[in-house]
């Protein structure tokens, strides 16, 4: 599946980062990616909220550094979510 084909984000595995600080969010994101990699889930959803953009910035920085991430984009209907495509074998 391609990331642009995602229509219903509620059916994707989801990590909700509301209430997390930057460091806890970074660890949770990497753990979530690793868990979904092991389960073979190719597309995942990370909910960071809109707010002041602090956690969203952390999400983007973490995704850029993670070697299992192929691509990501903001969800079309919800700018508080980022849809991520990860490598699966």
C-alpha positions as CSV (number, residue, x, y, z in Angstrom):
1,X,0.0,0.0,0.0
2,X,1.2,3.5,-0.8
3,X,0.9,6.3,1.8
4,X,-1.2,8.4,-0.6
5,X,-3.8,5.6,-0.8
6,X,-4.7,5.9,3.0
7,X,-8.2,7.1,3.4
8,X,-9.4,5.8,6.8
9,X,-6.7,6.5,9.4
10,X,-8.8,5.0,12.2
11,X,-8.1,1.5,10.8
12,X,-4.3,2.0,11.2
13,X,-2.2,1.1,14.2
14,X,-2.1,4.3,16.3
15,X,0.2,5.9,18.8
16,X,-1.4,8.9,20.6
17,X,1.3,11.3,22.0
18,X,-1.1,13.7,23.8
19,X,0.4,14.4,27.3
20,X,3.9,13.2,26.4
21,X,7.0,15.3,26.8
22,X,9.7,15.4,24.0
23,X,12.0,12.7,25.3
24,X,9.2,10.3,26.2
25,X,7.6,10.9,22.8
26,X,10.9,10.2,21.0
27,X,11.3,6.8,22.8
28,X,7.6,5.9,22.3
29,X,7.8,6.7,18.6
30,X,10.9,4.5,18.1
31,X,9.4,1.7,20.1
32,X,6.1,1.9,18.2
33,X,7.9,1.8,14.9
34,X,10.0,-1.2,16.0
35,X,6.9,-3.1,17.3
36,X,5.0,-2.5,14.0
37,X,8.1,-3.5,12.0
38,X,8.1,-6.8,13.8
39,X,4.3,-7.3,13.3
40,X,4.6,-6.5,9.6
41,X,2.4,-3.3,9.6
42,X,3.5,-1.2,6.7
43,X,1.5,2.0,7.5
44,X,1.1,3.5,10.9
45,X,-0.5,6.6,12.4
46,X,1.1,8.9,15.0
47,X,-1.2,11.4,16.7
48,X,0.7,14.4,18.0
49,X,-2.1,17.0,18.1
50,X,-1.8,20.6,16.7
51,X,-1.1,22.8,19.8
52,X,2.1,24.7,19.6
53,X,3.8,22.1,17.4
54,X,6.5,21.0,19.9
55,X,5.6,17.3,19.8
56,X,5.0,17.5,16.0
57,X,8.5,18.8,15.6
58,X,9.8,15.9,17.8
59,X,7.9,13.4,15.6
60,X,9.4,14.8,12.4
61,X,12.9,14.9,13.9
62,X,12.5,11.3,15.1
63,X,11.1,10.0,11.9
64,X,13.9,11.6,9.9
65,X,16.5,9.7,12.0
66,X,14.8,6.3,12.0
67,X,16.2,4.0,9.3
68,X,13.0,2.0,9.2
69,X,10.9,5.0,8.0
70,X,10.4,5.1,4.2
71,X,8.2,8.2,4.1
72,X,5.6,10.2,6.1
73,X,3.1,12.9,5.6
74,X,0.4,14.8,7.6
75,X,-3.0,13.2,7.4
76,X,-5.2,14.9,4.8
77,X,-8.2,15.4,7.1
78,X,-6.4,15.8,10.4
79,X,-3.2,17.9,10.6
80,X,-2.7,16.6,14.2
81,X,-1.7,13.2,12.8
82,X,1.2,12.0,10.8
83,X,0.9,8.9,8.6
84,X,4.1,6.9,8.4
85,X,5.2,4.1,5.9
86,X,7.9,1.8,7.4
87,X,10.0,-1.0,5.9
88,X,8.6,-4.5,6.3
89,X,10.3,-7.7,5.3
